[in-house]
Amino acid sequence: MVSTTNELSPIDQAKKKAAFACGKKYVENGCRLGVGSGSTVKFLVEYLKHAVKDGSLKDVVCVPTSYLTRRWLLDAGLTVTDLDVTPELDVCIDGADEVDPSFTCIKGGGGCLAREKIVQNAAKKFHVIADHSKEVKKLGENFKFVPIEVLPFAAQALLKTIPQSEGGSAELRMSKQVCGPAITDNNNFIIDWTFDKNRHGDWKEVQQRLANTPGIVETGLFIDVVESVFFAYDDGSVKEILKSGKKLEIES
Ligand SMILES: O=C(CO)[C@H](O)[C@H](O)COP(=O)(O)O
């Protein structure tokens, strides 16, 4: 799982830089760490593996947000636990599908949004790692929908009622491998709600309405929870943007 930086595409090099920079800065000895999901987080696992192996990082315990992240952590020889054993976390680090200037994020492209939000909520601090394509002025610039985890029992009804209350259109996410819906780690379905790209930033109200709808388990909207975002750019630079708006250049 050691990736030679030169072998990576420019976008993966950027993801790796962001993940390594965030891990280095925020994961300390003894850290109880929430580990998100997705291709950028895979580089965080790589960072943790190396830091533990070379002795610069000790006694880290990791709570994964998905089956796959758990597998990566175990394969890397890292200590894996769960919220039953470790219900309070110091830090959670995760990727995102889009982040706007007020740090409202869309997550859940990989279908892990419910566990990601639960683990984020258990952590004192939440940091996002992402390549520059995720940095948008307005949600919907690149990623057109909000993933919503739903109970299978409610799915067909919600496919009708979500567009009725929120506009746009809703689609049941289908598995690419089997002939049926994608199933989450919680045995639920995902509805991808494509929103009107001209809608104003009323995301808190949207989140509130959706969270109060029977059958909806969780949405991929993460609002007012991010401490900082590490964005990596094609020229190799990494910038950390703090929630105060302050921008820090990260040295390689
Ligand atoms: O929310 C997620 C999975 O549910 C991921 O963090 C998000 O999709 C970003 O993934 P990647 O790092 O592969 O671009």
The ligand as a Tripos MOL2 file, in Angstrom:
@<TRIPOS>MOLECULE
LIG
   14    13     1     0     0
SMALL
NO_CHARGES

@<TRIPOS>ATOM
      1 O1        -18.1130   11.1740    1.7870 O.2       1 LIG1
      2 C1        -17.3890   10.3230    1.3390 C.2       1 LIG1
      3 C2        -17.7640    8.8950    1.2650 C.3       1 LIG1
      4 O2        -19.0680    8.6710    1.7250 O.3       1 LIG1
      5 C3        -16.0300   10.7000    0.8430 C.3       1 LIG1
      6 O3        -15.3400   11.3490    1.8400 O.3       1 LIG1
      7 C4        -16.2090   11.6070   -0.3430 C.3       1 LIG1
      8 O4        -17.0150   10.9220   -1.3100 O.3       1 LIG1
      9 C5        -14.8770   11.9980   -0.9680 C.3       1 LIG1
     10 O5        -14.2490   10.8720   -1.4920 O.3       1 LIG1
     11 P1        -12.8760   10.9320   -2.2670 P.3       1 LIG1
     12 O6        -11.8270   11.2170   -1.2630 O.co2     1 LIG1
     13 O7        -12.7600    9.5500   -2.8810 O.co2     1 LIG1
     14 O8        -12.9830   12.0000   -3.3270 O.co2     1 LIG1
@<TRIPOS>BOND
     1     1     2 2
     2     2     3 1
     3     2     5 1
     4     3     4 1
     5     5     6 1
     6     5     7 1
     7     7     8 1
     8     7     9 1
     9     9    10 1
    10    10    11 1
    11    11    12 2
    12    11    13 1
    13    11    14 1
@<TRIPOS>SUBSTRUCTURE
     1 LIG1         1 GROUP 0 **** ****
